[in-house]
Amino acid sequence: MGKPTLTRRILTTDLPALGIVLLALGPFLWMLMTSFTPQERLAAVGVAISPVSWSLENYLRLISRTSFLGNMVHSLIVAAGTTVLGLFVSVTAAYAFSRFRFAGRRVLMMQFLLVNMFPVVLLILPLFVMMRRLGLLDTHAALIIANATVAIPFSVWMLTSYINAIPKSLDEAAMTDGCSRLQALRRVILPLAMPGIISTGIYIFITAWNEYLYALTLGGRNVRTVTVAVQTLIGEYQIEWGLLSAGGVVGALPATILFLIAQRRLIGGLTQGAVKG
């Protein structure tokens, strides 16, 4: 019974799981190997599989010939600003939806959920007109506001479920002891909801870091994020695949490292916020 069971497990579980992993990670591994392959070898032979043939040439060219590091700074400013703005609005709104009962509450919560069903391209034109009238085009503020419009609805929905799981008696006890509503939020609710807040912050940061459409439309020469900078590495008549792959690897590093560091808390926070309340 042992061998057939082992064979069945390999055929029905291990091999399909390995195939899914290779299918998901294959393009990223190929991009990584391409980024370490010199341009001459790419043109003559192809991607270097052996580490002996790898080189840092593409990364050195990326740093010396382009403004990619400056673009990463722009992306960091936009992503961090979006995270701060998104968390401030989401936490306060989620607390209001969780603790107060007012007319239209359910309708507004449903609208927050429905907003995520529509493509972000629908907001491009009105946001562009608004930013142009406000004189914010090609600024960090324009991208922060635009990214926040996408991230806040889902963040409010998730944080509301988190705060719903915290007993209202804790708020009442804090206010009985002399705290105001804001003090109860700051001293009682925020510490207890911190896992959900951290998960939401990571979600907002990664969403803003990977955003391309708003960065292309509302940004420009002064503010160019990593996603747009990678696209500019594609020439009109040729594509330097090594340089393009190096840009993709460097651009993906911050979000990847952040996710790997906090993946347990992120997954747990998303799951807990989705099922509670």
Secondary structure as a PSIPRED ss2 file (coil, helix, strand):
# PSIPRED VFORMAT (PSIPRED V4.0)

   1 M C   1.000  0.000  0.000
   2 G H   0.000  1.000  0.000
   3 K H   0.000  1.000  0.000
   4 P H   0.000  1.000  0.000
   5 T H   0.000  1.000  0.000
   6 L H   0.000  1.000  0.000
   7 T H   0.000  1.000  0.000
   8 R H   0.000  1.000  0.000
   9 R H   0.000  1.000  0.000
  10 I H   0.000  1.000  0.000
  11 L H   0.000  1.000  0.000
  12 T H   0.000  1.000  0.000
  13 T H   0.000  1.000  0.000
  14 D H   0.000  1.000  0.000
  15 L H   0.000  1.000  0.000
  16 P H   0.000  1.000  0.000
  17 A H   0.000  1.000  0.000
  18 L H   0.000  1.000  0.000
  19 G H   0.000  1.000  0.000
  20 I H   0.000  1.000  0.000
  21 V H   0.000  1.000  0.000
  22 L H   0.000  1.000  0.000
  23 L H   0.000  1.000  0.000
  24 A H   0.000  1.000  0.000
  25 L H   0.000  1.000  0.000
  26 G H   0.000  1.000  0.000
  27 P H   0.000  1.000  0.000
  28 F H   0.000  1.000  0.000
  29 L H   0.000  1.000  0.000
  30 W H   0.000  1.000  0.000
  31 M H   0.000  1.000  0.000
  32 L H   0.000  1.000  0.000
  33 M H   0.000  1.000  0.000
  34 T H   0.000  1.000  0.000
  35 S H   0.000  1.000  0.000
  36 F C   1.000  0.000  0.000
  37 T C   1.000  0.000  0.000
  38 P C   1.000  0.000  0.000
  39 Q H   0.000  1.000  0.000
  40 E H   0.000  1.000  0.000
  41 R H   0.000  1.000  0.000
  42 L H   0.000  1.000  0.000
  43 A H   0.000  1.000  0.000
  44 A H   0.000  1.000  0.000
  45 V C   1.000  0.000  0.000
  46 G C   1.000  0.000  0.000
  47 V C   1.000  0.000  0.000
  48 A C   1.000  0.000  0.000
  49 I C   1.000  0.000  0.000
  50 S C   1.000  0.000  0.000
  51 P H   0.000  1.000  0.000
  52 V H   0.000  1.000  0.000
  53 S H   0.000  1.000  0.000
  54 W C   1.000  0.000  0.000
  55 S C   1.000  0.000  0.000
  56 L C   1.000  0.000  0.000
  57 E H   0.000  1.000  0.000
  58 N H   0.000  1.000  0.000
  59 Y H   0.000  1.000  0.000
  60 L H   0.000  1.000  0.000
  61 R H   0.000  1.000  0.000
  62 L H   0.000  1.000  0.000
  63 I H   0.000  1.000  0.000
  64 S H   0.000  1.000  0.000
  65 R H   0.000  1.000  0.000
  66 T C   1.000  0.000  0.000
  67 S C   1.000  0.000  0.000
  68 F H   0.000  1.000  0.000
  69 L H   0.000  1.000  0.000
  70 G H   0.000  1.000  0.000
  71 N H   0.000  1.000  0.000
  72 M H   0.000  1.000  0.000
  73 V H   0.000  1.000  0.000
  74 H H   0.000  1.000  0.000
  75 S H   0.000  1.000  0.000
  76 L H   0.000  1.000  0.000
  77 I H   0.000  1.000  0.000
  78 V H   0.000  1.000  0.000
  79 A H   0.000  1.000  0.000
  80 A H   0.000  1.000  0.000
  81 G H   0.000  1.000  0.000
  82 T H   0.000  1.000  0.000
  83 T H   0.000  1.000  0.000
  84 V H   0.000  1.000  0.000
  85 L H   0.000  1.000  0.000
  86 G H   0.000  1.000  0.000
  87 L H   0.000  1.000  0.000
  88 F H   0.000  1.000  0.000
  89 V H   0.000  1.000  0.000
  90 S H   0.000  1.000  0.000
  91 V H   0.000  1.000  0.000
  92 T H   0.000  1.000  0.000
  93 A H   0.000  1.000  0.000
  94 A H   0.000  1.000  0.000
  95 Y H   0.000  1.000  0.000
  96 A H   0.000  1.000  0.000
  97 F H   0.000  1.000  0.000
  98 S H   0.000  1.000  0.000
  99 R H   0.000  1.000  0.000
 100 F C   1.000  0.000  0.000
 101 R C   1.000  0.000  0.000
 102 F C   1.000  0.000  0.000
 103 A C   1.000  0.000  0.000
 104 G C   1.000  0.000  0.000
 105 R H   0.000  1.000  0.000
 106 R H   0.000  1.000  0.000
 107 V H   0.000  1.000  0.000
 108 L H   0.000  1.000  0.000
 109 M H   0.000  1.000  0.000
 110 M H   0.000  1.000  0.000
 111 Q H   0.000  1.000  0.000
 112 F H   0.000  1.000  0.000
 113 L H   0.000  1.000  0.000
 114 L H   0.000  1.000  0.000
 115 V H   0.000  1.000  0.000
 116 N C   1.000  0.000  0.000
 117 M C   1.000  0.000  0.000
 118 F C   1.000  0.000  0.000
 119 P C   1.000  0.000  0.000
 120 V H   0.000  1.000  0.000
 121 V H   0.000  1.000  0.000
 122 L H   0.000  1.000  0.000
 123 L H   0.000  1.000  0.000
 124 I H   0.000  1.000  0.000
 125 L H   0.000  1.000  0.000
 126 P H   0.000  1.000  0.000
 127 L H   0.000  1.000  0.000
 128 F H   0.000  1.000  0.000
 129 V H   0.000  1.000  0.000
 130 M H   0.000  1.000  0.000
 131 M H   0.000  1.000  0.000
 132 R H   0.000  1.000  0.000
 133 R H   0.000  1.000  0.000
 134 L H   0.000  1.000  0.000
 135 G C   1.000  0.000  0.000
 136 L C   1.000  0.000  0.000
 137 L C   1.000  0.000  0.000
 138 D C   1.000  0.000  0.000
 139 T C   1.000  0.000  0.000
 140 H H   0.000  1.000  0.000
 141 A H   0.000  1.000  0.000
 142 A H   0.000  1.000  0.000
 143 L H   0.000  1.000  0.000
 144 I H   0.000  1.000  0.000
 145 I H   0.000  1.000  0.000
 146 A H   0.000  1.000  0.000
 147 N H   0.000  1.000  0.000
 148 A H   0.000  1.000  0.000
 149 T H   0.000  1.000  0.000
 150 V H   0.000  1.000  0.000
 151 A H   0.000  1.000  0.000
 152 I H   0.000  1.000  0.000
 153 P H   0.000  1.000  0.000
 154 F H   0.000  1.000  0.000
 155 S H   0.000  1.000  0.000
 156 V H   0.000  1.000  0.000
 157 W H   0.000  1.000  0.000
 158 M H   0.000  1.000  0.000
 159 L H   0.000  1.000  0.000
 160 T H   0.000  1.000  0.000
 161 S H   0.000  1.000  0.000
 162 Y H   0.000  1.000  0.000
 163 I H   0.000  1.000  0.000
 164 N H   0.000  1.000  0.000
 165 A C   1.000  0.000  0.000
 166 I C   1.000  0.000  0.000
 167 P C   1.000  0.000  0.000
 168 K H   0.000  1.000  0.000
 169 S H   0.000  1.000  0.000
 170 L H   0.000  1.000  0.000
 171 D H   0.000  1.000  0.000
 172 E H   0.000  1.000  0.000
 173 A H   0.000  1.000  0.000
 174 A H   0.000  1.000  0.000
 175 M H   0.000  1.000  0.000
 176 T H   0.000  1.000  0.000
 177 D C   1.000  0.000  0.000
 178 G C   1.000  0.000  0.000
 179 C C   1.000  0.000  0.000
 180 S C   1.000  0.000  0.000
 181 R H   0.000  1.000  0.000
 182 L H   0.000  1.000  0.000
 183 Q H   0.000  1.000  0.000
 184 A H   0.000  1.000  0.000
 185 L H   0.000  1.000  0.000
 186 R H   0.000  1.000  0.000
 187 R H   0.000  1.000  0.000
 188 V H   0.000  1.000  0.000
 189 I H   0.000  1.000  0.000
 190 L H   0.000  1.000  0.000
 191 P H   0.000  1.000  0.000
 192 L H   0.000  1.000  0.000
 193 A C   1.000  0.000  0.000
 194 M H   0.000  1.000  0.000
 195 P H   0.000  1.000  0.000
 196 G H   0.000  1.000  0.000
 197 I H   0.000  1.000  0.000
 198 I H   0.000  1.000  0.000
 199 S H   0.000  1.000  0.000
 200 T H   0.000  1.000  0.000
 201 G H   0.000  1.000  0.000
 202 I H   0.000  1.000  0.000
 203 Y H   0.000  1.000  0.000
 204 I H   0.000  1.000  0.000
 205 F H   0.000  1.000  0.000
 206 I H   0.000  1.000  0.000
 207 T H   0.000  1.000  0.000
 208 A H   0.000  1.000  0.000
 209 W H   0.000  1.000  0.000
 210 N H   0.000  1.000  0.000
 211 E C   1.000  0.000  0.000
 212 Y C   1.000  0.000  0.000
 213 L H   0.000  1.000  0.000
 214 Y H   0.000  1.000  0.000
 215 A H   0.000  1.000  0.000
 216 L H   0.000  1.000  0.000
 217 T H   0.000  1.000  0.000
 218 L H   0.000  1.000  0.000
 219 G C   1.000  0.000  0.000
 220 G C   1.000  0.000  0.000
 221 R C   1.000  0.000  0.000
 222 N C   1.000  0.000  0.000
 223 V C   1.000  0.000  0.000
 224 R C   1.000  0.000  0.000
 225 T C   1.000  0.000  0.000
 226 V H   0.000  1.000  0.000
 227 T H   0.000  1.000  0.000
 228 V H   0.000  1.000  0.000
 229 A H   0.000  1.000  0.000
 230 V H   0.000  1.000  0.000
 231 Q H   0.000  1.000  0.000
 232 T H   0.000  1.000  0.000
 233 L C   1.000  0.000  0.000
 234 I E   0.000  0.000  1.000
 235 G C   1.000  0.000  0.000
 236 E C   1.000  0.000  0.000
 237 Y C   1.000  0.000  0.000
 238 Q C   1.000  0.000  0.000
 239 I E   0.000  0.000  1.000
 240 E C   1.000  0.000  0.000
 241 W H   0.000  1.000  0.000
 242 G H   0.000  1.000  0.000
 243 L H   0.000  1.000  0.000
 244 L H   0.000  1.000  0.000
 245 S H   0.000  1.000  0.000
 246 A H   0.000  1.000  0.000
 247 G H   0.000  1.000  0.000
 248 G H   0.000  1.000  0.000
 249 V H   0.000  1.000  0.000
 250 V H   0.000  1.000  0.000
 251 G H   0.000  1.000  0.000
 252 A H   0.000  1.000  0.000
 253 L H   0.000  1.000  0.000
 254 P H   0.000  1.000  0.000
 255 A H   0.000  1.000  0.000
 256 T H   0.000  1.000  0.000
 257 I H   0.000  1.000  0.000
 258 L H   0.000  1.000  0.000
 259 F H   0.000  1.000  0.000
 260 L H   0.000  1.000  0.000
 261 I H   0.000  1.000  0.000
 262 A H   0.000  1.000  0.000
 263 Q H   0.000  1.000  0.000
 264 R H   0.000  1.000  0.000
 265 R H   0.000  1.000  0.000
 266 L H   0.000  1.000  0.000
 267 I H   0.000  1.000  0.000
 268 G H   0.000  1.000  0.000
 269 G H   0.000  1.000  0.000
 270 L H   0.000  1.000  0.000
 271 T H   0.000  1.000  0.000
 272 Q H   0.000  1.000  0.000
 273 G H   0.000  1.000  0.000
 274 A H   0.000  1.000  0.000
 275 V H   0.000  1.000  0.000
 276 K C   1.000  0.000  0.000
 277 G C   1.000  0.000  0.000
